[in-house]
Amino acid sequence: MYIPAVVGNHGRIDKKPRAKNRVYDNYDWLAYQLLKRHFAGGKSISFGIADGADQVFTVHNTSYLLTHGD
């Protein structure tokens, strides 16, 4: 199972939105990292944690864009 992940505005630590490095000031990103670490020993789950606002991933030769506005 592949789990794509992007951060959103609800997990933001600061009230003011940031354009650069916004993922590292976000509890969503921290939660994704903890889940990735927890499941690291298994081969059936992988995470695609975005370093930006968007994540492009492919399922059965179809590309999708996962994004969350701020």
Rosetta silent file (secondary structure, phi, psi, omega in degrees, C-alpha in Angstrom):
SEQUENCE: MYIPAVVGNHGRIDKKPRAKNRVYDNYDWLAYQLLKRHFAGGKSISFGIADGADQVFTVHNTSYLLTHGD
SCORE:     score description
SCORE:     0.000 S_00000001
   1 L     0.000  132.782  177.274    0.000    0.000    0.000 S_00000001
   2 E  -107.601  129.958 -178.400    1.310    3.429   -0.953 S_00000001
   3 E  -118.916  104.368  174.669    0.207    6.399    1.143 S_00000001
   4 E   -79.316  146.259 -175.227    0.826    9.845   -0.365 S_00000001
   5 E  -143.935  134.290  171.981    0.826   12.654    2.180 S_00000001
   6 L  -130.720  155.810  179.430    0.765   16.458    2.151 S_00000001
   7 L   -84.812  157.526  178.534    0.414   18.874    5.039 S_00000001
   8 L  -124.818 -174.630 -177.404   -2.644   21.035    5.597 S_00000001
   9 L   -80.904  -22.612 -177.812   -3.546   24.189    7.450 S_00000001
  10 L   -71.576  -28.365  179.769   -5.016   22.490   10.535 S_00000001
  11 L   -89.900    1.337 -177.223   -1.663   21.010   11.555 S_00000001
  12 E   -64.887  134.366 -179.854    0.227   24.272   11.127 S_00000001
  13 L   -77.209  -45.054  178.807    2.168   25.309   14.243 S_00000001
  14 L   -89.010  151.742  178.034    2.240   29.048   13.478 S_00000001
  15 L   -72.257  -33.297 -178.297   -0.898   31.059   12.797 S_00000001
  16 L   -84.510  128.625  178.360    0.695   32.828    9.852 S_00000001
  17 L   -66.008  146.370  177.085    1.048   30.694    6.694 S_00000001
  18 L  -117.278  142.430  178.407    4.555   30.151    5.319 S_00000001
  19 L   -86.629  -40.757 -178.136    5.415   29.633    1.673 S_00000001
  20 L  -103.044  142.077  177.514    8.851   28.056    2.164 S_00000001
  21 L    55.605   30.491 -177.389    9.609   25.089    4.410 S_00000001
  22 H   -69.110  -23.329 -177.979    6.004   24.974    5.578 S_00000001
  23 H   -68.498  -30.148 -175.023    6.032   21.212    5.959 S_00000001
  24 H   -81.021  -10.568  175.020    8.577   21.281    8.775 S_00000001
  25 H  -108.187   41.315 -172.311    6.425   23.566   10.948 S_00000001
  26 E  -140.988  131.262  178.999    3.414   21.289   10.750 S_00000001
  27 H   -68.364  -25.451  175.608    2.080   18.562   13.033 S_00000001
  28 H   -60.306  -47.056 -179.701    0.714   16.696    9.987 S_00000001
  29 H   -60.250  -42.130  178.838    4.268   16.229    8.715 S_00000001
  30 H   -62.931  -43.671  179.152    5.378   15.003   12.137 S_00000001
  31 H   -62.481  -42.465  177.932    2.504   12.500   12.298 S_00000001
  32 H   -62.261  -41.215  179.470    3.352   11.177    8.814 S_00000001
  33 H   -64.697  -39.918  178.464    7.005   10.778    9.809 S_00000001
  34 H   -66.017  -40.590  176.583    6.044    8.872   12.968 S_00000001
  35 H   -64.925  -41.962  178.272    3.765    6.561   10.980 S_00000001
  36 H   -59.984  -43.781  178.856    6.485    6.000    8.394 S_00000001
  37 H   -65.243  -41.140 -179.309    8.933    5.081   11.148 S_00000001
  38 H   -61.269  -41.147 -176.884    6.398    2.783   12.831 S_00000001
  39 L   -94.901   10.623 -175.439    5.753    0.825    9.628 S_00000001
  40 L   -61.929  -29.857 -178.604    9.373    0.896    8.399 S_00000001
  41 L   -73.961  -22.108 -178.540    9.939   -2.792    9.154 S_00000001
  42 L   -89.959  154.160 -179.780    7.107   -3.962    6.916 S_00000001
  43 L  -100.473   -5.638 -174.047    7.261   -4.209    3.152 S_00000001
  44 L   -91.285  -10.821 -178.764    3.554   -3.778    2.463 S_00000001
  45 L  -126.811  130.216  174.467    3.239   -0.074    3.392 S_00000001
  46 E  -134.216  151.399 -177.035    5.222    2.837    1.966 S_00000001
  47 E  -117.607  142.629  171.167    4.790    6.569    2.388 S_00000001
  48 E  -117.780   91.673 -175.785    5.326    9.440   -0.020 S_00000001
  49 E   -94.240  116.524 -175.223    5.607   12.454    2.252 S_00000001
  50 L   -70.390  143.399  173.490    5.762   15.663    0.245 S_00000001
  51 L   -91.974    3.279 -179.908    8.388   18.307    0.955 S_00000001
  52 L  -140.586 -159.549 -175.092    6.045   20.916   -0.489 S_00000001
  53 L   -81.351  -16.308 -174.007    2.377   21.687   -0.940 S_00000001
  54 E  -126.114  156.065  175.788    1.750   19.072   -3.650 S_00000001
  55 E  -140.897  119.867  175.648    2.317   15.367   -4.210 S_00000001
  56 E   -99.764  131.758  178.343    2.037   13.691   -7.608 S_00000001
  57 E  -143.527  160.987 -175.138    1.579    9.918   -7.562 S_00000001
  58 E  -120.720  135.870  174.431    0.533    7.242  -10.042 S_00000001
  59 E  -129.616  119.170  179.365   -2.041    4.461   -9.700 S_00000001
  60 L    49.100   53.462  176.649   -2.443    2.013  -12.594 S_00000001
  61 L    65.095   15.854  175.248   -0.783    4.346  -15.128 S_00000001
  62 E  -117.883  126.527 -179.962   -2.920    7.330  -14.094 S_00000001
  63 E   -88.325  140.623  179.094   -1.248   10.306  -12.418 S_00000001
  64 E  -127.517  151.315  176.649   -2.974   12.124   -9.573 S_00000001
  65 E  -114.733  119.014  174.825   -2.182   15.364   -7.787 S_00000001
  66 E  -101.402  125.366 -179.182   -2.701   15.487   -4.037 S_00000001
  67 E  -146.313  158.162  175.984   -2.718   19.016   -2.675 S_00000001
  68 L  -141.118  117.352  179.214   -4.058   20.941    0.275 S_00000001
  69 L   -67.618  167.617 -178.956   -4.536   24.678    0.116 S_00000001
  70 L  -125.058    0.000    0.000   -3.626   26.907    2.978 S_00000001
